Amino acid sequence: MESHRYIGAVMGDRSWRNAWSLPLPLVVAIVGASLAGYHGLNGQDTHDYLRIARTWTAWMDGAPRPVMVEHPHGYPIAGALLGRIMGSEHIALQAISAVCMLGLLLLVRGLLRRTFPGSGSIDLFVLLALGSSPFLLRYSLMVMTDVPSAVLAFMAYVCAVRWWLDRKMKWLVLALGAAALAMMVRIAVAPMLMALAVIVVHGERKGRAGRWSVIGGVTAVCCAAVLLIIPFSEVWQTLMRSPLGEWSPLNLVRRDFRLDDGDLHYTVPNIAYVVCVAGHPGFLLMGLGLLPFFRRSDLRPAHARIAAFLLVCYLLFIGGMPFQNFRMLVLAQPFVAVLLYPAFERALVWLQEKGVRLSWAVALVLLAQTVLFVRAMAPFAHQAAVERDLAAEVNALPPSRVYTHGMGGALNTYCPDVQVTELWYGVIDRFEPGSLILVRPTNLEEQWEGLAPAINWQRAGQQGVDELVIHPDGWVLGRVH
C-alpha cells in the first residue's frame, strides 16, 4: 500500500512500533477489577469451569476421572495443571485467559506486520481495535473459554495462511494442532474450523479434484459405518438435540425465541446482532467510522479472502442459532480487525490531511473505550457481588440441601458442604422439608412460565415456604416446610 511510508512518517518511527503498549490496557483492567472485588467468577459457566478444574485436580490425587457432560475439558485441564504450580485453579484459569489475550494481540500484530511490511500504524491499530476493546478486555478477565478459544482459532487461521503462501507442511501441521486444541477448549469454534478445513482442502488448483474425491469418499464411508452401527433414527435424534438441530436460516430475521432456556426476547433480529461485531462500541468503537474507508481491493490478499470467508461462515451459523450472546462474537472480532486494517490506514491519512492531531484522536478513542469498559464490567461485577452475598446468606443458615435456579454454580463454589439441586433439570414432586430454596420470582414469571423452574417454584409455594431473605436484586431465600 502506497500510504505505508506516509503513515510511518506521520506516526514516527518509534511512536507505536514497539509492542510494549499492547498489554497496558489489560494490566490496568486486571488491577482495576481486583480493586473492585471482581475475580472472574459470575454466571453459571464460570463456576462450572472452576468446578471441573477442581475435579481434575482431585483426579490427579486419586479421585474418579471427570466425565464430560456439557463443556469441553481442555480449559479446565489446563487450569488444573497450572494450578498445581500456582497453588490455585481459580488463579490459574484467570491467568490462562489473560495470557491468551496477550497471545491474540501478538498474533494479529505479527500477521499484519508480515502482510503490510513497513507500516508504522500496526501497533496503534492493534491497541485500539483489540487491546483496549471493552468486551474483549471484559472476557479476558473471566474464568471463561471465550478468549482462549479465540486465540487458538486465530492461530489455526494464521498457520493456514502461512501454509497457503509458503506450502510448507509444518504450517499445515501447526494449523491442525491449533484447531484440535481449539475444539478441546470450546465446541462453538467448530463452524469456523470446518470452513478453514474447506479452504485447506480446496487449496491450489492442482490436484483439487483428487483431494475432494478422497475427502468425499472418506466422509461417505464414515457416514455409512455410523449408520450400520447406529440406527438412522438415533443419529437423527442426536443431530436434532445438538446445536445443529437448533439452527435455522429463519432465525436470522427473528428476535423472539422459546427454548429450554425459557422465553427469549431481543431488541433486534439475529442478523443485526451478528453484524454488530463490526461496529458495536463494545467490540470495535472505530468500526463504523472505518467502513467508509473500506475498499473491495482490501479483499484481494490471500489472508483477507480467507478471513472474510471464515467470518461470513461463522456469523451465518451464529445468526441461525435461536439466541443472542455477545460472547459468541468474541471469536469473530480479530478477523474483523484484520479486514479493517487497510481502512484504518486510509483513515489516518484522511485525518492528517484534515489537520487533526492524531495524538488527540487516539487519546479520545482510548478514553471512550475506558468508559465503555467500566460500563461493560459494572453488571458483571455486580452479579459476582450478589452471588457472594447470597452464598453468605446460605452459609449462615447451613442446610443439608438448597434448591435454586440460576445460582447453582455460585452455590457449588461458595457453599461446598451444601447439596445443591437445580430447579431447571426437571419437575420435583416433593421438596425436602427444612431445605432452602433460592430463586428470583420475577425472572421465573417473565422467562420460565410453564417450564420446570417456574413449576417447581409454584410447587414449593404449595408445600409451604417461609421467606427468610429478600435481596434488593429480587432474589428470595426461603425455607421449605
Order of alpha helices (4+ residues) and beta strands (2+ residues): alpha-alpha-alpha-alpha-alpha-alpha-alpha-alpha-alpha-alpha-alpha-alpha-alpha-beta-beta-alpha-alpha-alpha-alpha-alpha-beta-alpha-beta-beta-alpha-alpha-beta-beta
